[in-house]
Amino acid sequence: MCGNMQFVNISSSDKRNDRLLLWVLIAFTLFFRLYMLQMINVGPDEIDYWFSGKRLAGPGSYPELMHRTIRWAIILPVAFFQWLLGSHVLVYYITPILNSIIQTVLLYRLGKRIFNQSIAFYAVILCTAWPYMWRTGSQIRPAIFSITYVLVALYFLFLYLDSTNNSKQARFYLLASAAALFIAYQSKITNLYFVPGILVVLWLHRRKLSAPLLFGLTLFGLYVIEHMAYFISVGDPFGRLGIIARNHLSSSYAEELPSSFLGLFQRYTVFLEFPWHLLLLAFVASTVFLLIRKRKWICELTILHAGFFFFLTFMVKSIDPVVPVEAFLDRYFIATLPTMSLVIVYALFEVFPLSWVVAVSQRRMLVLAAVCIAVVALIVTALPLPAGVERFYTPFSKLHEHPIPRVLQFEEDMEMALMKDLPIVSVDSAKPLDAANRIFYDDPREERYARPIKVLKLNEHNLYYLDGVGGAPQRLDLQNGYTRVLYCDRFNFSMDRMQLNEISKLGEVYE
């Protein structure tokens, strides 16, 4: 193992109170995710996963195979809940919220096992309430699934590292960790950036190659099986990578990114939002502080994080000019958020005199947990927050604008538009119309399937419409603007019945 293994277990608890504390965290996570729920993002990522799951769970042909429609670790759970509960729009939110609850359990169990109960508790609070998780916990995107699968992989990894011999149980932990990381790779390939760090940690654990070889060969074996399955079923000799290469290896996303070696570091500066700056600075300072104090498991966690960030930063597909493999987006950091939260909270316990927090009785601990959760809930529901933050959640005074009643209203608007034979349109972007088409219009129960999207030119604007719905395009009167339509807007996604001349983007056309 790395460093000095001296560690003082700060807290102890009986199983009953431990379960009670975990239920408090689960309740907090559920409340927080429901309250902070955001409107369905028009994607197209989210819509592709939802639509692919809908086609797996019911009738209709599966979409074209591409990098999003083969992310089975996302699509299969979505399809399962659509098969179980139907494709009603509210089912969209089940997998993100359920993943958040599972992550709460996993992070609490992992933190308690490698550190202690109190550190685990506050790490869950930090991770759950972190601003970027407000969006992540609302959408069917790779991030919310990646966190779950990576946490499973790390939980089994630390179970293996904490085992004392090469028993069958220890080997099971190692194989389970590799299998979970393979599933994480199915949700997002960049989760493989954890592999080098895991191999190093396994080698340092006993200074033998047997464990890293077993882990690496398990991953490789699973990849070979996957590759052969794609080769047999699709015929592409490059398997999954061939499918991805056909759709996702263009460099157009990098046109606005730096094209030099030093420019790669701008992922952490100009392209990163302030909350992440704050978190990363706190994490680096906490890691250095705990390494100096030689705290248990910090060396292992440091290696895992360092490996992930190294490859996230320096993986390029071209050297001259430099073209990074991934765009400079905040969401690519999210897989490390739970373990970063553990490190930060652990450092806070070391720096500040927080021993009284864990020395109190279990009853007082539960009271403290309730108070802590109540304070967080008060801040985000009742106290005034900056106007720029309000777009990320629904203020307590505007609960009627919460996404749940809103999407129910959109569903009603769609049915009313179909009943009154209104064209369904969007302006200048087809994405909001695509979301309405594949989420609200597409209904296999009614044998109503997503329609082709076509476009008309209106002065400097593009008017997108669902072909054949509401008599479009024939019934779209582009001259006087009095044609009533169901208008789909992107930010935030909305649907409203109105006349063409009432659409703000077309207002000047009819003046």
Long-range contacts (C-beta under 8 A, 24 or more apart in sequence): 1-161, 1-204, 1-205, 1-299, 1-300, 2-201, 2-204, 2-298, 2-299, 2-300, 2-303, 3-291, 3-294, 3-295, 3-296, 3-298, 3-299, 4-294, 5-296, 6-294, 6-296, 7-295, 7-296, 9-116, 10-116, 10-118, 10-119, 10-349, 10-355, 10-358, 11-116, 11-117, 11-118, 11-358, 11-359, 12-117, 13-117, 13-362, 13-365, 14-362, 17-362, 17-365, 17-366, 18-112, 18-117, 20-366, 21-117, 21-121, 21-365, 21-366, 21-369, 22-104, 22-105, 22-108, 24-366, 24-369, 24-370, 24-373, 25-104, 25-108, 25-121, 25-124, 25-125, 25-128, 25-369, 26-101, 26-104, 26-105, 28-125, 28-128, 28-373, 28-376, 28-377, 29-100, 29-101, 29-103, 29-104, 29-124, 29-128, 30-97, 30-100, 30-101, 31-377, 32-128, 32-129, 32-376, 32-377, 32-380, 33-96, 33-97, 33-100, 33-101, 33-128, 33-137, 33-138, 34-97, 35-377, 35-380, 35-381, 35-393, 35-394, 36-134, 36-137, 36-138, 36-380, 36-392, 36-393, 37-93, 37-138, 37-394, 37-402, 37-403, 37-404, 38-134, 38-135, 38-138, 38-139, 38-392, 38-393, 38-403, 38-492, 39-403, 39-406, 39-407, 39-492, 39-493, 39-494, 40-89, 40-92, 40-139, 40-403, 40-407, 40-435, 40-439, 40-493, 41-135, 41-139, 41-141, 41-493, 42-431, 42-432, 42-434, 42-435, 42-490, 42-493, 43-431, 43-434, 43-435, 44-68, 44-431, 44-434, 45-141, 45-142, 46-139, 46-140, 46-141, 47-434, 47-435, 47-438, 47-439, 49-74, 49-75, 49-78, 49-140, 49-141, 50-78, 50-92, 50-140, 50-438, 50-439, 51-438, 51-439, 51-442, 51-450, 52-78, 52-79, 53-78, 53-79, 53-81, 53-82, 54-79, 54-82, 54-87, 54-438, 54-442, 54-444, 56-82, 56-83, 57-82, 57-83, 57-87, 58-82, 58-83, 58-87, 58-444, 59-444, 60-444, 60-449, 65-234, 65-243, 66-243, 66-244, 66-246, 66-247, 66-248, 67-243, 67-244, 67-247, 67-248, 70-240, 70-243, 70-244, 71-142, 71-186, 71-187, 71-188, 72-186, 73-145, 73-149, 73-183, 73-184, 73-186, 73-187, 74-140, 74-142, 74-145, 74-186, 74-187, 77-145, 78-140, 86-445, 87-443, 87-444, 87-445, 89-407, 89-408, 89-410, 89-411, 89-439, 89-440, 90-404, 90-407, 90-408, 92-140, 92-439, 93-138, 93-403, 93-404, 95-140, 95-144, 95-145, 96-136, 96-137, 96-138, 96-139, 96-140, 96-144, 97-137, 99-137, 99-144, 99-145, 99-147, 99-148, 100-128, 100-133, 100-137, 100-144, 102-148, 103-127, 103-147, 103-148, 103-151, 103-338, 104-128, 106-148, 106-151, 106-152, 106-155, 106-338, 107-151, 107-338, 107-341, 107-342, 109-155, 110-151, 110-154, 110-155, 110-158, 110-338, 110-342, 111-342, 113-155, 113-158, 113-159, 113-162, 114-158, 114-162, 114-296, 114-297, 114-342, 115-297, 115-342, 115-346, 116-358, 117-358, 118-349, 118-354, 118-357, 118-358, 118-365, 119-342, 119-345, 119-346, 119-349, 120-342, 121-369, 122-345, 122-348, 122-372, 123-338, 123-341, 123-342, 123-344, 123-345, 124-341, 125-372, 125-373, 125-376, 126-341, 126-344, 126-345, 127-337, 127-338, 127-341, 129-376, 129-380, 130-275, 130-279, 130-337, 130-341, 131-275, 131-389, 131-392, 132-275, 132-276, 132-330, 132-331, 132-334, 132-337, 133-334, 133-337, 134-392, 134-393, 135-392, 136-331, 136-334, 138-403, 141-331, 142-187, 142-188, 143-188, 143-331, 143-334, 143-335, 145-187, 145-188, 146-184, 146-187, 146-188, 146-191, 146-334, 146-335, 147-334, 147-335, 147-337, 147-338, 149-180, 149-181, 149-183, 149-184, 149-187, 149-191, 150-180, 150-181, 150-184, 150-191, 150-194, 150-335, 150-338, 151-338, 152-176, 152-177, 152-180, 152-183, 153-177, 153-178, 153-180, 153-181, 153-184, 153-194, 154-304, 154-339, 156-180, 157-198, 157-201, 158-297, 158-300, 160-211, 161-201, 161-202, 161-205, 161-300, 166-210, 171-214, 174-202, 174-211, 174-214, 174-215, 174-218, 175-214, 175-218, 177-215, 178-214, 178-215, 178-218, 178-219, 178-222, 179-218, 179-222, 181-219, 182-218, 182-219, 182-222, 182-223, 184-335, 188-335, 189-244, 190-311, 190-312, 190-326, 190-332, 190-335, 191-335, 193-307, 193-308, 193-310, 193-311, 193-312, 193-315, 194-304, 194-307, 194-308, 194-335, 195-219, 195-307, 196-307, 196-310, 196-311, 197-303, 197-304, 197-305, 197-306, 197-307, 197-308, 198-304, 198-307, 200-303, 200-307, 201-300, 201-303, 201-304, 204-299, 204-300, 204-303, 249-317, 251-317, 251-318, 251-323, 253-327, 254-323, 254-324, 254-327, 257-324, 257-327, 257-328, 258-322, 259-321, 259-322, 259-323, 260-321, 260-322, 261-322, 263-322, 264-313, 264-314, 264-316, 264-322, 264-324, 265-313, 266-328, 267-312, 267-313, 267-324, 267-328, 268-313, 271-328, 271-329, 272-328, 272-330, 273-330, 276-330, 276-333, 279-337, 279-340, 279-344, 280-333, 282-344, 283-340, 283-343, 283-344, 285-347, 286-343, 286-344, 286-346, 286-347, 286-348, 287-343, 287-347, 289-347, 289-350, 289-351, 290-343, 290-346, 290-347, 290-350, 293-350, 295-346, 295-350, 298-343, 298-346, 301-339, 301-342, 301-343, 304-339, 305-336, 305-339, 305-340, 308-335, 308-336, 309-336, 391-492, 406-494, 410-436, 410-440, 410-494, 410-495, 411-440, 413-486, 413-495, 413-496, 413-497, 414-440, 414-441, 414-486, 414-495, 416-497, 417-470, 417-486, 417-497, 418-469, 418-470, 420-484, 421-470, 421-471, 422-470, 422-484, 422-485, 422-486, 422-497, 423-465, 423-466, 423-469, 423-470, 423-471, 423-472, 423-473, 423-475, 423-476, 423-483, 423-485, 423-486, 424-465, 424-466, 424-469, 424-470, 424-472, 424-485, 424-486, 424-488, 425-463, 425-464, 425-465, 425-466, 425-472, 425-476, 425-485, 425-486, 425-487, 425-488, 425-500, 426-464, 426-487, 426-488, 426-489, 426-490, 427-461, 427-462, 427-463, 427-464, 427-487, 427-503, 427-505, 427-506, 428-461, 428-462, 428-505, 429-464, 429-490, 430-455, 430-464, 431-490, 432-488, 432-489, 432-490, 432-493, 433-464, 433-465, 433-466, 433-488, 435-488, 435-493, 436-486, 436-488, 436-495, 437-466, 440-495, 441-466, 441-469, 458-506, 458-509, 459-509, 461-505, 461-506, 461-509, 463-506, 476-500, 480-510, 481-506, 481-509, 481-510
